[in-house]
Amino acid sequence: RFSYKGIRTFVDGNASVSIPGVYWKVYNYIKRFICFPDDSYLSFITLWVMGTYLFMIFRYYPYVWLNAEKGSGKTLLMEILSNIAFNGELITNPTESVIFRDISNNLIAMFIDEVEQLRKRDKDTYGSLISLLNAGFNKAGVVKRTESTGQGGFVVKSYSAYSPKMFAGINEIDDVLQDRTVRIPLLRKKDDETVQRYKERAEIVDLQRSIRDDLYMFALLYAKDIAEVYHAQGDVIQ
């Protein structure tokens, strides 16, 4: 989703973005439409989105769990984030094929809404989703599935489960998944809180394209430096 204009700018050697500049551009975009209980949550979400363009550098990438009240804007938040995150996809009714193949093939940042409804509606798909979530925060995480060869036989295939993921739900999640997750509470907007109504009008679509281009250039320009710092500090972090 890197625009032609953005690609030409980078290839021609004219790319010039700063990390603080990209941060505030993403931060202010989200703040236009969503109220958070505390600005620290907005700061984290902003950095998390930036990190989706670099996640393959890291050994682990935490999930975000939107532990949200009804009417709090959780679906809206995932919609506006999926338009700027790396290969973002908002999924409300995933099939098992989407859950495994799309992540393994396209490294999508997956935004999953209505997790509880999926558990009630399709227990097999929900089980596949939990299997993927339990493995997919770790770069080494894979899930295996038995598939037909089309010739009467079966083979075991491994799919990479690793990618950024955000999911929304009201109920508690199990302890294993909580260890892989950063919890973000979302509350209903108060009467004295004002945000803009989100509509995909031309100005917003152009802004999203501009943000994505800046994020791609941020990753292309700074990924090597960030990777060197991360790996240099690896022993200390571990």
Contacts in CASP RR format, 6 or more apart in sequence:
PFRMAT RR
TARGET T0000
AUTHOR 0000-0000-0000
METHOD contacts of the structure
MODEL  1
RFSYKGIRTFVDGNASVSIPGVYWKVYNYIKRFICFPDDSYLSFITLWVM
GTYLFMIFRYYPYVWLNAEKGSGKTLLMEILSNIAFNGELITNPTESVIF
RDISNNLIAMFIDEVEQLRKRDKDTYGSLISLLNAGFNKAGVVKRTESTG
QGGFVVKSYSAYSPKMFAGINEIDDVLQDRTVRIPLLRKKDDETVQRYKE
RAEIVDLQRSIRDDLYMFALLYAKDIAEVYHAQGDVIQ
1 87 0 8 1.000
1 212 0 8 1.000
2 212 0 8 1.000
2 213 0 8 1.000
2 216 0 8 1.000
3 209 0 8 1.000
3 212 0 8 1.000
3 213 0 8 1.000
5 213 0 8 1.000
6 15 0 8 1.000
6 213 0 8 1.000
6 216 0 8 1.000
6 217 0 8 1.000
9 15 0 8 1.000
9 213 0 8 1.000
9 217 0 8 1.000
10 216 0 8 1.000
10 217 0 8 1.000
10 220 0 8 1.000
15 217 0 8 1.000
15 220 0 8 1.000
15 221 0 8 1.000
17 214 0 8 1.000
17 217 0 8 1.000
17 218 0 8 1.000
17 221 0 8 1.000
19 218 0 8 1.000
19 222 0 8 1.000
21 214 0 8 1.000
22 50 0 8 1.000
22 214 0 8 1.000
22 215 0 8 1.000
22 218 0 8 1.000
23 46 0 8 1.000
23 47 0 8 1.000
23 50 0 8 1.000
25 210 0 8 1.000
25 211 0 8 1.000
25 214 0 8 1.000
26 46 0 8 1.000
26 49 0 8 1.000
26 50 0 8 1.000
26 84 0 8 1.000
26 211 0 8 1.000
26 215 0 8 1.000
27 42 0 8 1.000
27 43 0 8 1.000
27 46 0 8 1.000
29 80 0 8 1.000
29 84 0 8 1.000
29 207 0 8 1.000
29 208 0 8 1.000
29 211 0 8 1.000
30 42 0 8 1.000
30 45 0 8 1.000
30 46 0 8 1.000
30 77 0 8 1.000
30 80 0 8 1.000
30 81 0 8 1.000
31 42 0 8 1.000
31 195 0 8 1.000
32 195 0 8 1.000
32 196 0 8 1.000
33 76 0 8 1.000
33 77 0 8 1.000
33 80 0 8 1.000
33 195 0 8 1.000
33 196 0 8 1.000
33 197 0 8 1.000
33 198 0 8 1.000
34 42 0 8 1.000
34 73 0 8 1.000
34 76 0 8 1.000
34 77 0 8 1.000
34 80 0 8 1.000
34 195 0 8 1.000
35 187 0 8 1.000
35 189 0 8 1.000
35 190 0 8 1.000
35 193 0 8 1.000
35 195 0 8 1.000
36 42 0 8 1.000
36 45 0 8 1.000
36 184 0 8 1.000
36 186 0 8 1.000
37 185 0 8 1.000
37 186 0 8 1.000
37 187 0 8 1.000
41 184 0 8 1.000
41 185 0 8 1.000
44 182 0 8 1.000
44 184 0 8 1.000
45 64 0 8 1.000
45 77 0 8 1.000
45 81 0 8 1.000
45 184 0 8 1.000
48 62 0 8 1.000
48 64 0 8 1.000
48 164 0 8 1.000
48 182 0 8 1.000
49 81 0 8 1.000
49 84 0 8 1.000
49 85 0 8 1.000
49 215 0 8 1.000
50 215 0 8 1.000
50 218 0 8 1.000
51 61 0 8 1.000
51 86 0 8 1.000
51 164 0 8 1.000
52 85 0 8 1.000
52 86 0 8 1.000
52 88 0 8 1.000
52 109 0 8 1.000
52 164 0 8 1.000
53 86 0 8 1.000
53 215 0 8 1.000
53 216 0 8 1.000
53 218 0 8 1.000
53 219 0 8 1.000
54 219 0 8 1.000
54 223 0 8 1.000
54 226 0 8 1.000
55 61 0 8 1.000
55 86 0 8 1.000
55 162 0 8 1.000
55 163 0 8 1.000
55 164 0 8 1.000
56 107 0 8 1.000
56 139 0 8 1.000
57 223 0 8 1.000
57 226 0 8 1.000
57 227 0 8 1.000
57 230 0 8 1.000
58 139 0 8 1.000
58 230 0 8 1.000
59 138 0 8 1.000
59 139 0 8 1.000
59 140 0 8 1.000
60 137 0 8 1.000
60 138 0 8 1.000
60 139 0 8 1.000
61 137 0 8 1.000
61 139 0 8 1.000
61 162 0 8 1.000
61 163 0 8 1.000
61 164 0 8 1.000
62 137 0 8 1.000
62 180 0 8 1.000
62 181 0 8 1.000
62 182 0 8 1.000
63 133 0 8 1.000
63 137 0 8 1.000
63 164 0 8 1.000
63 165 0 8 1.000
63 166 0 8 1.000
63 167 0 8 1.000
63 177 0 8 1.000
63 180 0 8 1.000
63 181 0 8 1.000
63 182 0 8 1.000
64 165 0 8 1.000
64 166 0 8 1.000
64 167 0 8 1.000
64 181 0 8 1.000
64 182 0 8 1.000
64 184 0 8 1.000
65 166 0 8 1.000
65 167 0 8 1.000
65 168 0 8 1.000
65 169 0 8 1.000
65 173 0 8 1.000
65 177 0 8 1.000
65 178 0 8 1.000
65 181 0 8 1.000
65 182 0 8 1.000
65 183 0 8 1.000
65 184 0 8 1.000
66 74 0 8 1.000
66 77 0 8 1.000
66 78 0 8 1.000
66 166 0 8 1.000
66 167 0 8 1.000
66 168 0 8 1.000
66 169 0 8 1.000
66 184 0 8 1.000
66 186 0 8 1.000
67 169 0 8 1.000
67 170 0 8 1.000
67 183 0 8 1.000
67 184 0 8 1.000
67 185 0 8 1.000
67 186 0 8 1.000
68 74 0 8 1.000
68 168 0 8 1.000
68 169 0 8 1.000
68 170 0 8 1.000
68 185 0 8 1.000
68 186 0 8 1.000
68 187 0 8 1.000
69 170 0 8 1.000
69 186 0 8 1.000
69 187 0 8 1.000
69 188 0 8 1.000
70 170 0 8 1.000
70 188 0 8 1.000
71 188 0 8 1.000
72 186 0 8 1.000
72 187 0 8 1.000
72 188 0 8 1.000
72 189 0 8 1.000
73 186 0 8 1.000
74 113 0 8 1.000
74 168 0 8 1.000
74 169 0 8 1.000
74 186 0 8 1.000
75 113 0 8 1.000
75 168 0 8 1.000
76 198 0 8 1.000
77 186 0 8 1.000
78 90 0 8 1.000
78 111 0 8 1.000
78 113 0 8 1.000
78 166 0 8 1.000
78 168 0 8 1.000
79 90 0 8 1.000
79 111 0 8 1.000
79 198 0 8 1.000
80 198 0 8 1.000
81 88 0 8 1.000
81 111 0 8 1.000
81 166 0 8 1.000
82 88 0 8 1.000
82 89 0 8 1.000
82 90 0 8 1.000
82 109 0 8 1.000
82 111 0 8 1.000
83 208 0 8 1.000
84 208 0 8 1.000
84 211 0 8 1.000
84 212 0 8 1.000
84 215 0 8 1.000
85 109 0 8 1.000
85 111 0 8 1.000
85 164 0 8 1.000
86 107 0 8 1.000
86 109 0 8 1.000
86 164 0 8 1.000
86 215 0 8 1.000
87 106 0 8 1.000
87 107 0 8 1.000
87 108 0 8 1.000
87 109 0 8 1.000
88 108 0 8 1.000
88 109 0 8 1.000
88 110 0 8 1.000
88 111 0 8 1.000
89 102 0 8 1.000
89 108 0 8 1.000
89 109 0 8 1.000
89 110 0 8 1.000
89 111 0 8 1.000
90 111 0 8 1.000
90 113 0 8 1.000
91 98 0 8 1.000
91 110 0 8 1.000
91 111 0 8 1.000
91 112 0 8 1.000
91 113 0 8 1.000
92 112 0 8 1.000
92 113 0 8 1.000
92 114 0 8 1.000
93 118 0 8 1.000
94 112 0 8 1.000
94 118 0 8 1.000
94 125 0 8 1.000
94 129 0 8 1.000
95 125 0 8 1.000
96 124 0 8 1.000
96 125 0 8 1.000
96 128 0 8 1.000
96 145 0 8 1.000
99 125 0 8 1.000
99 128 0 8 1.000
99 129 0 8 1.000
99 132 0 8 1.000
100 128 0 8 1.000
100 132 0 8 1.000
100 143 0 8 1.000
100 145 0 8 1.000
100 159 0 8 1.000
100 161 0 8 1.000
101 159 0 8 1.000
102 108 0 8 1.000
102 110 0 8 1.000
103 110 0 8 1.000
103 132 0 8 1.000
103 159 0 8 1.000
103 160 0 8 1.000
103 161 0 8 1.000
103 162 0 8 1.000
103 163 0 8 1.000
104 159 0 8 1.000
104 160 0 8 1.000
104 161 0 8 1.000
107 163 0 8 1.000
108 163 0 8 1.000
109 163 0 8 1.000
109 164 0 8 1.000
109 165 0 8 1.000
109 166 0 8 1.000
110 163 0 8 1.000
110 164 0 8 1.000
110 165 0 8 1.000
110 166 0 8 1.000
111 165 0 8 1.000
111 166 0 8 1.000
111 167 0 8 1.000
112 118 0 8 1.000
112 129 0 8 1.000
112 165 0 8 1.000
112 166 0 8 1.000
112 167 0 8 1.000
112 168 0 8 1.000
113 167 0 8 1.000
113 168 0 8 1.000
114 168 0 8 1.000
114 169 0 8 1.000
115 126 0 8 1.000
115 129 0 8 1.000
115 167 0 8 1.000
115 168 0 8 1.000
115 169 0 8 1.000
116 169 0 8 1.000
116 170 0 8 1.000
116 171 0 8 1.000
118 125 0 8 1.000
118 126 0 8 1.000
118 129 0 8 1.000
119 126 0 8 1.000
130 177 0 8 1.000
131 143 0 8 1.000
132 143 0 8 1.000
132 161 0 8 1.000
133 165 0 8 1.000
133 167 0 8 1.000
133 177 0 8 1.000
133 180 0 8 1.000
134 176 0 8 1.000
134 177 0 8 1.000
134 180 0 8 1.000
135 141 0 8 1.000
135 142 0 8 1.000
135 143 0 8 1.000
135 161 0 8 1.000
135 162 0 8 1.000
136 161 0 8 1.000
136 162 0 8 1.000
136 163 0 8 1.000
136 165 0 8 1.000
136 180 0 8 1.000
137 162 0 8 1.000
137 165 0 8 1.000
137 180 0 8 1.000
138 162 0 8 1.000
139 162 0 8 1.000
140 162 0 8 1.000
141 160 0 8 1.000
141 161 0 8 1.000
141 162 0 8 1.000
142 158 0 8 1.000
142 159 0 8 1.000
142 160 0 8 1.000
142 161 0 8 1.000
143 158 0 8 1.000
143 159 0 8 1.000
143 161 0 8 1.000
144 156 0 8 1.000
144 157 0 8 1.000
144 158 0 8 1.000
144 159 0 8 1.000
145 156 0 8 1.000
145 157 0 8 1.000
145 159 0 8 1.000
146 154 0 8 1.000
146 155 0 8 1.000
146 156 0 8 1.000
146 157 0 8 1.000
147 154 0 8 1.000
147 155 0 8 1.000
147 156 0 8 1.000
147 157 0 8 1.000
148 154 0 8 1.000
149 155 0 8 1.000
173 181 0 8 1.000
189 195 0 8 1.000
198 204 0 8 1.000
END
